[in-house]
Amino acid sequence: MTTIYSLLILESFFITFFLLLVLHPIAKKLGHTDKPSSRKRHSGDVPLIGGLSIYFCILILFYWLPIKNYAYLVSASLIVACGVIDDKRELSAKFRLFVEFLAAIIMIKWGGVEINDLGNIFGLGNVSLGYFSSAFTIFAIIGGINAFNMLDGIDGLAGTLSLLVFILILIISLNAPEIATYCLLFIPAISAFLLFNLRIFGRKKASIFLGDTGSMLFGFTIACLIINASQGENNIISPITVLWIIAIPLFDSISIMIRRIRKGKSPFAPDREHFHHILLLAGYSVNQTVGIILLVAFSAGSFGILCDLLLDAPDWLMFYIFLSLFYLYYWGMTHSWKMMKIARYLLEHKNDRRQSQRRKNDTTYSNKNRRILLTRRIGKDRRYHDIENELYKDRRHKFNFFIKSDK
């Protein structure tokens, strides 16, 4: 089994890498690119082939996987087809929701993915959904798809955050071969895509975008995997831990949708009021913004997993802590100007500390020379300031002495 997994990792990475290189000129020629607009601030037409390449990699390797799930393959194909068309023509929100609904139904009825138990989230005993399990599962899958789709706003964010979530799921599913197999399929594929999407190796912009195809596929796959991991007699995590693993996508999507509804807009209407936009406006670079969000997401996911598997924290306590953090996040987003001030202060304080450290390490800013540099604007050297004062007093004393002598 170890040999199979090793081959899967290598094949997934190199197949995706090869497909990205092949599809890049084809996408440019066919016009399957993302063009700049008032909402999209990138420069030039960028091919939208990241998600498509990963999907083709899944198709190629599917028949060699040790565990096959045809329900997932069919429903994922529906999601990808919807994403490709949406990247080209911008489908209506209703049509997209209809396709997501169909994909969720397929996974419930054919794939056996269903949420039946929410755990003891209120402290009053396990919450069993009963007849509402299918409806709640559909809501959860659609929510997961759109949560990750809304994150795809700057270079590298959706890809790196999805990669982090897949790694966390892999860590908790080492004894669950089916879930681990899908994680090992996606992790190297996303890593290959990020080589073209992150601003690394001196590149100032992404050369390939994920597109709605990729972000919807990631959200759909992650939603199905964490549902399987948290349900049934052999579940490996509690249902509340699922919320911690995908905390940042949930926080951002739910809070932004509530704000849009309060403003009388559609909850799916695009805008530039996400958390990553606030960090960019505060002066952080794209890579710094991605790093900050990844750090917060890793902290939240690790905290949830550790409290569940090692500390055996009660579900109701973890749920109420999660709700409290969401309230703080939502308050911060509704007072974004205050959050921007705090973010700017932290950035400026960090830059000031770097400059101070740089001056300490620089020989031209030694204690001796710093006084000279600080007093250049008045044309004096503070090393001789005391001597000049003494000379001035001495000259004044002599002048007064000669005046008295003349009298």
Backbone hydrogen bonds, N-H to C=O, Kabsch-Sander energy under -0.5 kcal/mol:
donor,donor_aa,acceptor,acceptor_aa,energy
5,Y,1,M,-2.3
6,S,2,T,-2.3
7,L,3,T,-2.4
8,L,4,I,-2.3
9,I,5,Y,-2.3
10,L,6,S,-2.1
11,E,7,L,-2.9
12,S,8,L,-2.5
13,F,9,I,-2.0
14,F,10,L,-2.4
15,I,11,E,-2.5
16,T,12,S,-1.8
17,F,13,F,-2.4
18,F,14,F,-2.4
19,L,15,I,-2.6
20,L,16,T,-2.2
21,L,17,F,-1.7
22,V,18,F,-2.2
23,L,19,L,-3.0
24,H,20,L,-1.3
26,I,22,V,-0.8
27,A,23,L,-3.0
28,K,24,H,-1.8
29,K,25,P,-2.1
30,L,26,I,-2.5
31,G,27,A,-1.0
32,H,27,A,-2.1
33,T,31,G,-1.9
34,D,46,V,-2.9
35,K,33,T,-0.6
37,S,40,K,-2.3
41,R,39,R,-0.7
46,V,34,D,-1.8
46,V,44,G,-0.6
48,L,32,H,-2.0
49,I,47,P,-0.9
50,G,209,F,-2.3
51,G,210,L,-1.8
53,S,49,I,-2.4
54,I,50,G,-1.7
55,Y,51,G,-2.2
56,F,52,L,-2.3
57,C,53,S,-1.9
58,I,54,I,-1.9
59,L,55,Y,-2.2
60,I,56,F,-2.3
61,L,57,C,-2.2
62,F,58,I,-1.4
63,Y,59,L,-0.5
64,W,61,L,-1.4
65,L,61,L,-0.5
65,L,62,F,-1.2
73,L,69,N,-1.7
74,V,70,Y,-2.3
75,S,71,A,-2.3
76,A,72,Y,-2.9
77,S,73,L,-1.7
78,L,74,V,-1.7
79,I,75,S,-2.0
80,V,76,A,-2.6
81,A,77,S,-2.5
82,C,78,L,-2.2
83,G,79,I,-2.3
84,V,80,V,-2.7
85,I,81,A,-2.0
86,D,82,C,-2.4
87,D,83,G,-2.3
88,K,84,V,-1.2
89,R,85,I,-3.3
90,E,86,D,-1.7
96,R,92,S,-2.0
97,L,93,A,-2.4
98,F,94,K,-2.0
99,V,95,F,-2.2
100,E,96,R,-2.5
101,F,97,L,-2.3
102,L,98,F,-2.2
103,A,99,V,-2.4
104,A,100,E,-2.1
105,I,101,F,-2.3
106,I,102,L,-2.3
107,M,103,A,-1.9
108,I,104,A,-1.9
109,K,105,I,-2.9
110,W,106,I,-2.3
111,G,106,I,-1.4
112,G,108,I,-0.5
113,V,107,M,-2.6
114,E,112,G,-0.7
115,I,133,S,-0.6
116,N,114,E,-0.7
118,L,127,V,-2.7
121,I,119,G,-1.6
124,L,125,G,-0.5
127,V,119,G,-1.8
128,S,126,N,-0.8
129,L,116,N,-2.4
130,G,116,N,-0.6
132,F,129,L,-2.1
133,S,130,G,-1.5
136,F,132,F,-2.6
137,T,133,S,-2.3
138,I,134,S,-2.4
139,F,135,A,-2.2
140,A,136,F,-2.2
141,I,137,T,-2.7
142,I,138,I,-2.5
143,G,139,F,-2.2
144,G,140,A,-2.3
145,I,141,I,-2.3
146,N,142,I,-2.2
147,A,143,G,-2.1
148,F,144,G,-1.7
149,N,145,I,-1.7
150,M,146,N,-2.1
151,L,147,A,-0.6
152,D,149,N,-1.0
153,G,151,L,-2.7
154,I,151,L,-0.6
157,L,154,I,-1.5
158,A,154,I,-0.5
160,T,156,G,-2.3
161,L,157,L,-2.5
162,S,158,A,-2.0
163,L,159,G,-2.3
164,L,160,T,-2.3
165,V,161,L,-2.1
166,F,162,S,-2.5
167,I,163,L,-2.0
168,L,164,L,-2.3
169,I,165,V,-2.5
170,L,166,F,-2.3
171,I,167,I,-2.2
172,I,168,L,-1.6
173,S,169,I,-1.0
173,S,170,L,-0.5
174,L,171,I,-0.6
176,A,173,S,-1.8
180,A,176,A,-2.4
181,T,177,P,-2.3
182,Y,178,E,-1.6
183,C,179,I,-1.8
184,L,180,A,-2.6
185,L,181,T,-1.1
186,F,182,Y,-1.9
187,I,183,C,-2.8
189,A,185,L,-0.7
190,I,186,F,-3.0
191,S,187,I,-2.1
192,A,188,P,-2.1
193,F,189,A,-1.8
194,L,190,I,-2.4
195,L,191,S,-0.9
195,L,192,A,-0.5
196,F,193,F,-1.8
197,N,193,F,-1.0
198,L,194,L,-2.4
200,I,198,L,-1.6
203,R,200,I,-1.8
207,S,196,F,-2.4
208,I,196,F,-1.0
209,F,47,P,-2.8
214,G,210,L,-1.0
215,S,211,G,-2.0
216,M,212,D,-2.3
217,L,213,T,-1.5
218,F,214,G,-2.8
219,G,215,S,-2.3
220,F,216,M,-2.5
221,T,217,L,-2.4
222,I,218,F,-2.7
223,A,219,G,-2.1
224,C,220,F,-2.0
225,L,221,T,-2.4
226,I,222,I,-2.5
227,I,223,A,-1.6
228,N,224,C,-2.1
229,A,225,L,-2.1
230,S,226,I,-1.2
231,Q,227,I,-0.9
235,N,232,G,-1.1
236,I,229,A,-2.3
237,I,229,A,-1.5
241,T,238,S,-1.0
242,V,238,S,-0.8
242,V,239,P,-0.6
243,L,239,P,-0.7
243,L,240,I,-0.6
244,W,240,I,-0.9
245,I,241,T,-1.9
246,I,242,V,-1.6
247,A,244,W,-1.2
250,L,246,I,-2.0
251,F,247,A,-3.3
252,D,248,I,-2.6
253,S,249,P,-2.2
254,I,250,L,-2.6
255,S,251,F,-2.1
256,I,252,D,-2.0
257,M,253,S,-2.0
258,I,254,I,-2.3
259,R,255,S,-2.0
260,R,256,I,-2.0
261,I,257,M,-2.3
262,R,258,I,-2.3
263,K,259,R,-1.3
264,G,261,I,-1.5
265,K,260,R,-2.9
269,A,266,S,-1.7
278,I,274,H,-1.7
279,L,275,F,-2.0
280,L,276,H,-1.8
281,L,277,H,-2.4
282,A,278,I,-1.6
283,G,280,L,-1.3
284,Y,279,L,-2.0
289,T,285,S,-2.5
290,V,286,V,-2.4
291,G,287,N,-2.3
292,I,288,Q,-2.4
293,I,289,T,-2.3
294,L,290,V,-2.4
295,L,291,G,-2.2
296,V,292,I,-2.2
297,A,293,I,-2.6
298,F,294,L,-2.8
299,S,295,L,-2.2
300,A,296,V,-2.4
301,G,297,A,-2.6
302,S,298,F,-2.7
303,F,299,S,-2.3
304,G,300,A,-2.2
305,I,301,G,-2.2
306,L,302,S,-2.7
307,C,303,F,-2.3
308,D,304,G,-1.6
309,L,305,I,-3.0
310,L,306,L,-1.9
311,L,306,L,-2.1
313,A,307,C,-3.3
316,W,120,N,-0.7
318,M,314,P,-1.9
319,F,315,D,-2.4
320,Y,316,W,-2.2
321,I,317,L,-2.1
322,F,318,M,-2.0
323,L,319,F,-2.4
324,S,320,Y,-2.1
325,L,321,I,-2.3
326,F,322,F,-2.2
327,Y,323,L,-2.3
328,L,324,S,-2.0
329,Y,325,L,-2.4
330,Y,326,F,-3.0
331,W,327,Y,-2.7
332,G,328,L,-2.3
333,M,329,Y,-2.2
334,T,330,Y,-2.2
335,H,331,W,-1.2
336,S,333,M,-0.9
338,K,335,H,-1.0
339,M,335,H,-1.8
340,M,336,S,-2.5
341,K,337,W,-1.6
342,I,338,K,-2.3
343,A,339,M,-2.6
344,R,340,M,-2.6
345,Y,341,K,-2.5
346,L,342,I,-2.5
347,L,343,A,-2.1
348,E,344,R,-2.9
349,H,345,Y,-2.9
350,K,346,L,-2.0
351,N,347,L,-2.3
352,D,348,E,-2.6
353,R,349,H,-2.1
354,R,350,K,-1.9
355,Q,351,N,-2.4
356,S,352,D,-2.4
357,Q,353,R,-2.4
358,R,354,R,-2.4
359,R,355,Q,-2.3
360,K,356,S,-2.0
361,N,357,Q,-1.9
362,D,358,R,-1.3
365,Y,362,D,-1.4
366,S,363,T,-1.2
370,R,366,S,-2.7
371,R,367,N,-1.0
372,I,368,K,-0.7
373,L,369,N,-2.4
374,L,370,R,-2.2
375,T,371,R,-1.1
376,R,373,L,-0.8
378,I,375,T,-1.1
379,G,376,R,-1.4
380,K,375,T,-1.7
382,R,380,K,-0.6
384,Y,381,D,-1.8
385,H,382,R,-1.0
388,E,384,Y,-2.4
389,N,385,H,-1.9
390,E,386,D,-2.0
391,L,387,I,-2.6
392,Y,388,E,-2.5
393,K,389,N,-2.3
394,D,390,E,-2.4
395,R,391,L,-2.8
396,R,392,Y,-2.2
397,H,393,K,-2.2
398,K,394,D,-2.4
399,F,395,R,-2.3
400,N,396,R,-2.2
401,F,397,H,-2.0
402,F,398,K,-2.2
403,I,399,F,-1.8
404,K,400,N,-1.9
405,S,401,F,-2.0
406,D,402,F,-1.9
407,K,403,I,-1.4
